[in-house]
């Protein structure tokens, strides 16, 4: 088995403690026995929720190797901090950076709208002192009580805005979290907004295309980071077992390891110059990250055999976690569709 080169080494403080902490809690978080908030607070206490992009990539990749649920939650938290940093109004990001407040990103409709796939579903009407919101958020995570949610809204005509609200605001109805195949500790559900009033200070921008263009590199690269982390762990587990009857899989492990190394090298390269990377390259990397993670976890399950088929095994958990990646926005279908338009 080829081992993926480490392009960055240790890029953030307390790395070993972080890895150990999320490794211990992975099964419980996945099953919903506890949730991701304690992990966010731990990272906040160590100042790890607002790192620069290359360091955030390293952090999320490391966490995903142990617990995709937690890596996914950290991605959401880091993105909300990113959104607020780009707002034209004052932001409450200090509480998010410390982990005292949870951030939920509901920006997937913004990427679909800008791509020309589907208009933003939440409608906004202007009031004397802000906006009134009505409509659905079909899916978001980190929807804990008091969480700060960032989402796009559609104004009259072609106008679009990005706004923030709290899950405890009047008129915000969060549906009970359903049982999921994995990631049950992430408070993932849908939301209905019924005459939710927000003030002018809660409007981050009214330039949706410009905002999406600014945040898209971070959005996609951090998603790729947790794909890479999950893939790397499965490949490491598989590579130790390509002996005996499993020796037939050694060539497949090598091919996937090479593909994973390619994803990682571009991931860290792009993270150091994210504003210079073309959109198709970002989309292609995200798609390849998903494909490598799905293939690596399936191969791990195959090589692990009956022991990996146990529902409580780490192999089974990683297989279930990877099933989420092709359907998370932007979905594999959306990525393929957008890439086809650049050809």
C-alpha positions in Angstrom: 0.0 0.0 0.0 1.2 3.5 -0.8 0.9 5.9 2.1 -0.4 9.4 1.3 2.3 11.9 1.8 1.6 14.4 4.5 1.8 17.8 2.7 1.5 19.9 5.9 2.5 18.0 9.0 1.1 19.3 12.3 -0.6 22.6 11.5 -2.5 23.4 14.7 -1.9 23.2 18.4 -3.1 20.3 20.7 -3.3 17.9 17.7 -2.8 14.7 19.6 -5.3 15.7 22.2 -7.9 16.6 19.5 -7.4 13.3 17.7 -7.6 11.2 20.9 -10.7 13.1 22.1 -12.7 12.5 18.9 -11.6 8.9 18.5 -13.0 8.1 22.0 -16.4 9.7 21.3 -17.0 8.6 17.7 -19.3 5.6 18.3 -21.4 7.5 20.9 -21.8 10.6 18.7 -22.7 8.5 15.7 -25.4 6.7 17.6 -26.8 9.8 19.1 -25.8 8.9 22.7 -24.2 12.3 22.9 -23.9 15.2 20.4 -21.3 17.3 18.7 -21.5 20.3 21.0 -18.9 19.2 23.6 -16.4 18.7 20.8 -17.1 22.2 19.4 -16.6 23.7 22.9 -13.3 21.8 23.3 -12.0 23.2 20.0 -13.3 26.7 21.0 -11.4 26.5 24.3 -8.2 25.8 22.4 -8.8 28.5 19.8 -9.2 26.0 16.9 -12.5 27.1 15.4 -11.2 30.1 13.5 -7.9 28.9 12.1 -6.6 29.9 8.7 -7.8 27.8 5.8 -4.8 25.3 5.5 -4.9 24.7 9.3 -8.7 24.3 9.2 -8.2 21.7 6.5 -5.7 19.8 8.6 -8.0 20.0 11.7 -11.1 18.8 9.9 -9.2 16.0 8.0 -7.8 14.7 11.3 -11.2 14.8 13.0 -12.9 13.0 10.1 -10.4 10.2 10.3 -11.9 9.5 13.8 -15.5 10.8 13.6 -17.2 12.2 10.5 -20.1 13.5 12.6 -17.8 15.8 14.5 -15.9 16.8 11.4 -19.1 17.7 9.7 -20.2 19.8 12.7 -16.8 21.6 12.7 -17.2 22.3 9.0 -20.6 23.9 9.7 -19.3 26.0 12.6 -16.2 27.2 10.6 -18.4 28.1 7.7 -20.8 30.2 9.8 -17.7 32.0 11.2 -16.6 32.6 7.6 -20.0 34.0 6.6 -20.1 36.4 9.5 -16.6 37.6 8.8 -17.7 38.6 5.3 -20.9 40.3 6.5 -21.5 44.0 5.9 -23.1 44.3 9.3 -21.7 43.7 12.8 -21.3 40.0 13.6 -21.6 37.9 16.8 -18.8 35.5 15.8 -16.9 35.7 19.1 -19.4 33.3 20.7 -19.0 31.0 17.7 -15.2 31.0 17.9 -15.4 30.0 21.5 -17.8 27.2 20.9 -20.3 28.8 23.3 -22.8 29.2 20.4 -23.4 26.7 17.7 -23.5 27.7 14.0 -25.7 26.0 11.4 -25.1 26.6 7.7 -28.2 26.5 5.5 -26.5 27.9 2.4 -27.0 24.9 0.1 -29.9 26.6 -1.7 -27.7 29.6 -2.4 -25.2 27.5 -4.3 -28.1 25.9 -6.3 -29.6 29.3 -7.0 -26.4 30.8 -8.3 -25.8 27.7 -10.4 -29.2 28.2 -12.0 -30.6 24.9 -10.7 -33.4 26.1 -8.3 -34.4 29.4 -6.8 -33.9 30.1 -3.1 -37.1 28.8 -1.4 -37.3 31.2 1.6 -39.2 34.4 0.7 -38.5 37.7 2.4 -40.6 40.9 2.5 -39.2 44.2 3.7 -40.5 45.8 6.9 -39.9 49.2 8.4 -36.9 47.8 10.4 -35.8 44.6 8.6 -37.2 41.6 6.9 -40.0 39.1 7.4 -39.2 35.5 6.4 -41.4 32.7 5.2 -40.6 29.3 3.8 -38.7 26.1 4.3 -35.1 25.1 5.1 -35.2 21.6 3.7 -32.1 20.4 5.6 -29.5 21.7 7.9 -27.3 20.4 10.7 -26.2 21.8 14.1 -29.9 22.8 14.7 -29.5 22.9 18.5 -31.6 25.3 20.6 -30.2 28.8 20.3 -28.0 27.9 17.3 -27.3 30.7 14.8 -28.4 29.8 11.3 -27.2 31.5 8.1 -29.3 31.1 5.0 -30.2 32.8 1.7 -33.6 34.5 1.1 -35.4 35.7 -2.0 -36.7 39.3 -2.1 -38.9 40.8 -4.8 -37.7 40.5 -8.4 -34.3 39.0 -8.8 -32.9 40.3 -5.4 -31.3 37.8 -3.1 -29.9 38.2 0.4 -28.0 36.3 3.1 -29.4 36.6 6.6 -28.9 35.1 10.1 -31.4 34.1 12.7 -31.6 31.9 15.8 -33.4 28.6 16.1 -35.2 30.0 19.1 -36.6 33.1 17.3 -40.4 33.5 17.1 -41.8 31.7 14.1 -38.8 29.3 13.7 -40.0 25.7 13.8 -37.3 23.0 13.8 -38.7 19.6 13.0 -37.7 16.7 15.4 -34.5 15.1 14.2 -35.2 11.9 12.3 -33.1 8.7 12.8 -30.3 8.7 10.2 -28.1 6.0 8.8 -25.2 7.8 10.5 -24.4 11.3 12.0 -27.2 11.0 14.6 -25.4 13.4 17.0 -25.5 16.3 14.5 -29.0 17.7 15.1 -29.8 17.4 11.4 -33.4 18.2 10.4 -35.6 20.6 8.5 -36.9 24.0 9.5 -40.1 26.0 8.7 -40.0 29.8 8.9 -43.4 31.4 9.6 -43.4 35.2 9.7 -39.9 35.3 11.3 -38.9 38.9 11.8 -35.2 39.9 11.6 -33.6 43.3 12.0 -31.4 45.1 9.4 -28.4 44.0 11.4 -29.2 40.4 10.6 -28.8 40.9 6.9 -25.2 39.9 6.0 -25.4 41.0 2.3 -27.8 41.5 -0.5 -25.3 40.4 -3.1 -25.9 36.7 -3.2 -23.7 35.8 -6.3 -20.8 37.8 -4.9 -21.1 36.3 -1.5 -21.2 32.7 -2.9 -18.2 33.4 -5.1 -16.3 34.6 -2.0 -17.2 31.7 0.3 -17.3 28.8 -2.2 -13.6 27.9 -2.1 -13.6 27.5 1.7 -17.0 25.7 1.6 -15.8 23.1 -0.9 -12.2 22.7 0.4 -13.3 22.0 3.9 -15.9 19.5 2.6 -13.1 17.8 0.7 -11.0 17.8 3.9 -13.5 15.5 5.7 -13.8 13.3 2.6 -10.0 12.9 2.6 -9.8 12.2 6.3 -12.4 9.4 6.1 -10.8 7.9 3.0 -7.3 8.0 4.6 -8.5 6.2 7.7 -10.2 3.4 5.7 -7.1 3.0 3.5 -4.9 2.7 6.5 -7.1 0.1 8.0 -7.3 -1.8 4.7 -3.6 -1.7 4.0 -2.7 -3.8 7.0 -5.0 -6.6 5.9 -3.9 -7.2 2.3 -2.3 -10.6 3.2 -3.4 -14.2 2.6 -6.6 -14.4 0.6 -6.9 -10.6 0.8 -3.6 -10.1 -1.1 -5.7 -10.0 -4.3 -6.9 -6.5 -3.1 -3.4 -5.0 -2.8 -3.4 -3.5 -6.3 -6.8 -1.9 -5.7 -5.5 -0.5 -2.4 -2.5 1.0 -4.2 -4.7 2.6 -6.8 -7.0 4.1 -4.3 -4.1 5.3 -2.2 -2.6 7.1 -5.3 -6.0 8.7 -5.9 -6.2 9.8 -2.3 -2.7 11.2 -2.3 -3.6 13.2 -5.4 -6.7 14.6 -3.7 -4.7 15.6 -0.6 -1.9 17.2 -2.5 -4.4 19.4 -4.4 -6.4 20.1 -1.3 -3.5 21.6 0.6 -2.2 23.3 -2.5 -5.6 25.0 -3.2 -6.0 25.9 0.5 -2.9 28.0 0.4 -4.1 30.0 -2.7 -7.9 29.5 -2.6 -8.8 32.8 -4.3 -6.7 31.8 -7.3 -8.3 28.4 -8.0 -10.8 28.0 -10.8 -14.3 27.0 -9.9 -14.2 23.8 -12.0 -11.0 22.7 -10.2 -12.7 23.1 -6.8 -15.8 21.2 -7.9 -13.7 18.4 -9.5 -11.7 18.1 -6.3 -14.8 17.8 -4.1 -16.2 15.2 -6.4 -13.0 13.1 -6.4 -12.9 13.4 -2.6 -16.4 11.9 -2.4 -15.5 9.1 -4.9 -12.3 8.1 -3.1 -14.0 8.1 0.3 -16.9 6.0 -0.9 -14.6 3.5 -2.6 -12.1 3.3 0.3 -14.8 2.6 2.9 -16.4 -0.1 0.6 -13.0 -1.7 0.1 -12.3 -1.7 3.9 -15.6 -3.4 4.5 -14.8 -6.0 1.9 -11.4 -6.8 3.3 -12.5 -6.7 6.9 -15.1 -9.3 6.3 -17.6 -10.4 9.0 -15.9 -8.4 11.7 -16.6 -5.2 9.8 -20.2 -6.2 9.2 -21.0 -5.9 12.9 -23.1 -2.8 13.4 -21.0 -1.5 16.2 -17.7 -1.8 14.4 -15.7 1.2 13.2 -15.6 -0.3 9.7 -19.4 -0.3 9.6 -19.6 3.2 11.0 -17.2 4.5 8.3 -19.2 2.7 5.6 -22.4 4.4 6.8 -20.7 7.8 7.1 -19.4 7.6 3.6 -23.0 7.0 2.3 -23.8 10.5 3.3 -21.1 12.2 1.2 -22.7 11.8 -2.3 -26.0 13.3 -1.1 -24.6 16.2 0.9 -25.0 19.5 -0.9 -23.5 20.1 -3.4 -24.6 16.5 -4.2 -22.7 14.3 -6.5 -25.4 14.9 -9.1 -25.0 18.7 -8.7 -21.2 18.5 -9.0 -21.4 16.4 -12.2 -24.1 18.8 -13.6 -22.1 21.9 -12.9 -18.8 20.4 -14.2 -20.6 19.4 -17.5 -21.5 23.1 -18.0 -17.8 24.1 -18.0 -16.9 21.6 -20.7 
